[in-house]
Amino acid sequence: MTRHTTRWSIVSFVGILLCVNTGCTRSIELKPASTHSQSTDSRLLASDERVPLVMDSFHLSRNGAPQNPSTETERRILNRVQETRLFSTLIPLGAQSDSLGEKIVSARITIDETIEPHSWLSAFKGIILGGSMFLLSPFVDFEYDYAAKVGLELERWDGQVKRYEGVSSGTVQYKLFGATPVMIDELKGHVTEACLTELTTQLVRDTTLYMASSAPTSASGVRTVTVRAKRPSTTFPTRSTSATTTPSLP
């Protein structure tokens, strides 16, 4: 009797371990990359052809609500741009940008995040799992969707503006005991990396636009305006004087 009880205890313990182990699994699925983001050969630019890139603004929104962008995200974007070896130096937001010369490129970054944790569906599945005493946890999947759109707007020293955009999305499927903050960070990391890869690929295609020899600088920052005198819309009559002669008396 004792041996039979021990055997069933071991089987139950192994079954519980398998359920817990299976219930902690997760997988990440990314949307296929766009056909426009195919890799292109980067060009090796001479040092005198590269110009500085200065961060002008950085805006982040999540589900349509404005957020405070983190310096870590900005640094990650700048590092990916730096890997293209297109610019001589990259100045982060708020840093001193004096003595850079006349030819600089201003950068404006926008990130739109869309998060869908499927709260109602997760709550319904949680009720089912609670009613089954977690016996169905290895067989019930939860989902967390994340999408991002990273926009990079570059303004050249002569005023020409070019906009680039990288879009990606992904879904993480996890079991009940696999829901951790690390899981969400992994999904965001993969999606952001896909966006930056698409964005920098588009940027490399326009290498010649940002070469120092691509456009001359203006001779002066002051514009000259030709002012012409306005002609009067109405004409006024002019008096004419005529000489009068007095008749002579006889």
C-alpha positions in Angstrom: 0.0 0.0 0.0 2.8 2.3 0.9 4.7 1.5 -2.3 1.5 2.1 -4.4 1.0 5.5 -2.7 4.6 6.5 -3.3 4.4 5.6 -6.9 1.3 7.8 -7.5 2.9 10.6 -5.5 5.9 10.5 -7.9 3.7 10.5 -10.9 1.7 13.4 -9.6 4.8 15.4 -8.8 6.2 14.8 -12.3 2.9 15.8 -13.8 2.8 19.0 -11.8 6.4 19.8 -12.9 5.5 19.2 -16.6 2.4 21.4 -16.3 4.3 24.3 -14.6 7.1 24.0 -17.2 4.7 24.0 -20.1 2.8 26.8 -18.5 5.9 29.1 -18.5 6.6 28.8 -22.2 6.3 31.7 -24.6 7.0 32.5 -28.3 7.4 35.7 -30.3 6.1 36.2 -33.8 7.0 39.2 -35.9 5.3 40.5 -38.9 7.4 39.9 -42.1 9.6 42.8 -43.1 8.5 45.1 -45.9 9.8 44.4 -49.4 11.1 48.0 -49.4 13.5 47.2 -46.5 15.8 44.9 -48.4 19.4 45.6 -47.5 21.5 47.8 -49.7 25.2 48.3 -50.0 26.5 51.1 -47.9 29.0 53.6 -49.4 32.3 54.6 -47.9 32.3 58.4 -47.7 35.3 60.6 -47.3 35.6 62.5 -44.1 35.2 65.8 -45.8 31.9 64.7 -47.3 30.2 63.8 -44.0 28.3 66.4 -42.1 27.1 66.5 -38.5 23.6 65.3 -37.5 21.9 67.3 -34.7 18.8 66.1 -32.9 16.1 68.7 -33.0 13.0 67.0 -31.4 11.8 63.6 -30.2 8.1 62.8 -29.7 6.7 59.5 -28.4 3.0 58.5 -28.2 1.5 55.3 -26.9 -2.0 54.4 -28.1 -2.4 58.0 -29.2 -1.4 59.5 -25.8 1.8 61.6 -25.6 4.6 60.1 -23.5 8.0 61.2 -22.3 10.7 59.5 -24.5 13.6 57.9 -22.7 17.2 58.7 -23.4 17.8 54.9 -23.9 15.5 54.9 -26.9 17.1 58.0 -28.3 20.6 56.5 -27.9 19.5 53.3 -29.6 18.2 55.2 -32.6 21.3 57.3 -32.8 23.5 54.2 -32.6 21.7 52.6 -35.5 22.1 55.8 -37.6 25.8 56.0 -36.6 26.3 52.5 -37.9 25.5 53.8 -41.4 28.7 55.9 -41.2 26.8 58.6 -43.1 27.4 61.5 -40.7 30.6 62.8 -39.1 29.1 63.1 -35.6 25.7 62.8 -33.9 24.6 65.4 -31.4 21.8 64.2 -29.0 18.8 66.3 -28.0 19.7 69.2 -25.8 23.5 69.0 -26.3 25.7 71.8 -27.4 25.8 72.1 -31.2 28.0 75.2 -31.6 31.0 75.3 -34.0 29.7 72.7 -36.3 29.9 74.7 -39.4 27.2 75.8 -41.8 26.4 72.4 -43.2 24.4 70.4 -40.7 21.4 68.1 -40.8 18.6 68.5 -38.3 16.8 65.3 -37.2 13.2 65.0 -35.8 12.1 61.6 -34.5 8.6 60.4 -33.9 7.6 57.0 -32.4 4.0 55.8 -32.3 3.4 52.7 -30.2 0.2 50.6 -30.2 -0.2 48.1 -27.4 -3.1 45.6 -27.2 -2.9 43.2 -24.2 -6.3 41.7 -25.0 -7.5 42.4 -21.4 -11.0 41.1 -21.7 -10.0 37.9 -23.4 -7.2 37.3 -20.9 -9.7 37.8 -18.0 -12.1 35.4 -19.5 -9.4 32.8 -19.9 -8.3 33.4 -16.4 -11.8 32.6 -15.1 -11.7 29.3 -17.0 -8.3 28.4 -15.6 -9.4 29.3 -12.1 -12.5 27.1 -12.4 -10.3 24.1 -13.6 -7.8 24.6 -10.8 -5.1 25.5 -13.4 -5.3 22.1 -15.0 -5.9 23.7 -18.4 -3.0 26.2 -18.1 -0.7 24.2 -20.4 -3.3 24.3 -23.1 -4.5 27.9 -23.0 -2.6 30.6 -24.8 -2.6 34.3 -24.0 -1.6 37.0 -26.5 0.1 40.4 -26.2 0.3 42.6 -29.4 2.8 45.4 -29.9 3.2 47.6 -33.0 5.5 50.6 -33.6 6.1 53.2 -36.3 9.4 55.1 -36.1 9.6 58.2 -38.2 12.8 60.1 -39.0 12.6 63.5 -40.6 15.9 65.0 -41.8 16.3 68.7 -42.8 19.3 69.5 -44.9 21.2 72.8 -44.5 19.6 74.2 -47.6 16.1 73.6 -46.3 15.3 70.4 -48.1 13.3 67.9 -46.0 13.2 64.2 -46.3 11.1 61.8 -44.2 11.8 58.1 -43.5 9.5 55.6 -41.8 9.9 52.1 -40.4 6.8 50.1 -39.4 6.7 46.7 -37.7 4.5 44.7 -35.3 4.6 41.5 -33.4 2.7 39.2 -31.1 3.9 37.2 -28.1 2.0 34.1 -27.2 2.5 32.9 -23.6 1.1 30.6 -21.1 -0.3 31.7 -17.7 2.9 31.5 -15.8 5.0 33.0 -18.6 3.6 36.5 -18.2 6.6 38.6 -17.1 7.8 42.1 -17.8 10.8 40.5 -19.6 8.5 39.0 -22.1 7.1 42.4 -23.1 10.6 44.0 -23.2 11.7 41.2 -25.6 8.8 41.8 -27.9 9.3 45.6 -27.9 13.0 45.1 -28.6 12.4 42.9 -31.6 9.8 45.2 -33.1 11.9 48.3 -32.6 14.9 46.6 -34.2 12.8 45.7 -37.2 11.6 49.3 -37.5 15.2 50.7 -37.3 16.5 48.2 -39.8 13.8 49.3 -42.3 14.4 53.0 -41.6 18.2 52.9 -41.9 18.0 51.0 -45.1 15.9 53.8 -46.6 18.4 56.3 -45.3 21.4 54.6 -46.9 19.7 54.8 -50.3 19.8 58.6 -50.1 23.4 58.8 -49.2 24.2 61.4 -51.9 21.6 63.8 -50.5 23.6 64.3 -47.3 27.1 64.6 -48.8 28.7 68.0 -48.2 29.1 68.5 -51.9 25.4 67.8 -52.6 24.3 71.4 -52.1 26.1 74.7 -51.6 25.5 76.8 -48.5 23.9 80.2 -48.8 26.3 83.1 -48.9 24.4 85.0 -46.2 21.6 84.2 -43.8 19.9 87.6 -44.6 17.6 87.7 -47.6 17.5 90.7 -49.8 14.2 92.2 -50.7 13.7 94.6 -53.6 11.3 97.4 -52.6 9.6 99.3 -55.3 7.7 102.5 -54.8 4.0 102.1 -55.2 2.3 104.2 -57.8 -0.7 106.3 -56.6 -3.9 104.8 -57.5 -5.6 108.2 -58.2 -4.3 111.2 -60.0 -5.0 114.7 -58.7 -5.6 117.6 -61.1 -2.8 120.1 -61.3 -3.4 123.8 -61.5 -2.2 125.7 -64.5 -1.3 129.3 -64.3 -1.7 131.5 -67.3 -0.4 135.0 -67.7 -3.0 137.8 -67.8 -2.6 141.0 -69.7 -4.2 144.3 -68.7 -5.6 146.3 -71.6 -4.0 149.7 -72.0 -6.2 152.8 -71.5 -6.5 155.2 -74.4 
